[in-house]
Amino acid sequence: SGVDTVRLRSAGIAAPALLVATALAQSQGAAPAAEKPLKSFLQGYARNGHFEGDKTTRYFDAFVDLNSDGKKEVIVYLMGSSWCGSGGCITLILARDATSWRVVKKITITRPPIRVLSSTSHGWHNISVLVAGGGTEPAYESELRFDGKSYPGNPSVAPARRLNGKVPGEIVIPSMQGGTPLYP
């Protein structure tokens, strides 16, 4: 998966270009059998949020241990007419809840690339998203810091903050190309 690519890069191991491309393609394709409960959770989330009618919904997922507890959380970028506006689309940060997931935070108006930053706040990795469109010019990268309970819900206003210069981190959702259909 794309997270395995992140692990390879962070370990300082040079991965052949084909391996990197394959891993990125897999991260944006069908989920492995162990990750199928995510699709079911997202379908329920759409149903409960009245977004079920959008059969064009696609999602991108990145399984990564955000809080260093040995369990992977998941960052989900949702695309479709129900999930997006002129400023971007919805990103969910999910944590394991027994055999399913719980929403840590719903973040509006986000765009890839989505990065997991090397820095942490309250034990969780900070995340960055692109803020663009909806009247925002020029586009910029916004840092979302965990406050002990959650991440900011809107990357264009405080407590989210504009990043300047290069900040260490790894891209976990690189683009809006591809994705997994939410519905068969």
N, C-alpha and C positions, 0 to 999 in steps of 0.2 A: 504494500500500500504506500501511499504518499508519506505516511508517518515513518515507514521503514526507510524511505529515502532520507527523511529528516535525520533519523538515527545514524545512517551512514555518513551524512555530511557532518553531523556534530561530533562523530567519533574520529573525524579526520581521514576517513577512508575514501579514496577516489573511486567513484562508481563509474563504470563505462556509460557512455551517453545512452546506449540502448537500454540498460537497466533503469536509468533515471526516467526515460521516456515511457517505458513499460509500467513502472511504478506509478507515474502520474496518470497514465491512462486508466490503470486499475482503480485508482482512487476516485476517478470520475465515472466509473462504469458500475456494473452490478455489484451489489454488496455480497461478501462471502456469507456462507450459511450462518455463521455465528453472529453476524450483524443484521440478519433479517428482521429481528424484533424492532430495529430502528425504523424501518419502513412502515411497519404496523403502527408504531407509536406516532409517526408523523401523519399517517392517514387519520388516526384518531384525533390528533391535534388539529388537523384541518377541519374535520367534522365538527369538533367542539367550537372552533373559531369561525364557523360558517364559511370556510374556504373550500369546502368539498366540491363545489360545482366547477372549479377550475381544473379540468382534466389535463391541461397542458403543463401543470406544475412539474418542475424538475428540481432536484436537489443535489448538492455537493456535500460530502461529509469528510471530516478529518478526525480520526480517532487519535487522541493525544492525552497524555497524563498532565493535565494542567496544574494539579496541586501536589504532585510528587507523592501520592499515596499508593502508587503501584497499580491503580485502576485507571483505565482510560476514560476520560470524558470525551464528548464529541462536539465539534463545531459543525453546524449545519447551515448552509446558505441555500435559501429557498427562492426559486424564480418562477414567475408566472404572473398573469395579469392581476390576480388577487393578492400577490405578495409584494409587488413592486410599484413604485411611483416614480416620478421624475428624479427624485434624489437617490434612488437605489432600491434595494430589496431587503428582506428580513433575514437576519442571522440569528440562530438559536444557539445558546450554550447549554448543553445537556449533561447531566450527571447520572450515573447508574442509580436505579431505585429497584432493588431486588432483581427481577428478570426484565424490567422495563427501564424507562428513563423518566427524569423529572427536569423541568425547565429551570435552569439557574438564572437565565436572562434571555429575554427577547430584545434584540437590538434592531432598531429601524434604520432606514436609509443607509445601508452599507453597500459597498462594492468591493470585489476582489481587486488586487490580491489581499487575502486575509493572512496575517502573520501571527505566529506565536513568538513573542519577544523573549529574549534571554532574561530580562528583568522580571521581578516578581513584586507583588503587593499582597500583604496578608497571606503569604504562602501560595498564592496562585500566580501563574504566569500572566503578564500583561498581554493584551492582544491589540493588533492594529488592523484597521480597515481603511479603505479609500473613501474619502468624502468627495463627491462630484455630482454635477447635475443639480436640478432644482434651484438654479440661480447661483450655485456655488462656483466661483471662478477665481483663481485657478483651482484645480483639484489638489487635495492634500491628503496626507496620511494622518490618521487620528489614533491616538493611544487610548485604550480603554483599560483602566486599572481596577482590579478587584478591591472592593472596599471592606471586605470581611464577610459580606453576605452575597454580593452580586457585582455585576459589571454595570457601567452606565448604559442606559437604554437608547441614547441618541448620541452618535459620535460627533455631532456638529455643535454641541453646547457643553458647558462645564457640567460635571467634572471631567469629561473627556477633554483631551488637549491635543493641539496640533503638534506633530513631530517635525522637528527641523534637523536636517542632516541625516546621516546614516546611523541607524539604531540597530544593534545586533538582534537577530531573530531569524526564523525560518518560515518561508511561505508554505502554508498548508492547503490553501485553496487558491490556485494561481490565476484562474480566469473564469469566465462565464461560458466557456466552450464545453459542450458535452453535457454531463450530468446524468443522473438517474431519474427516469420517469417515476413520479409518485404513484401513478396509477398504471395498471397493465394496458 
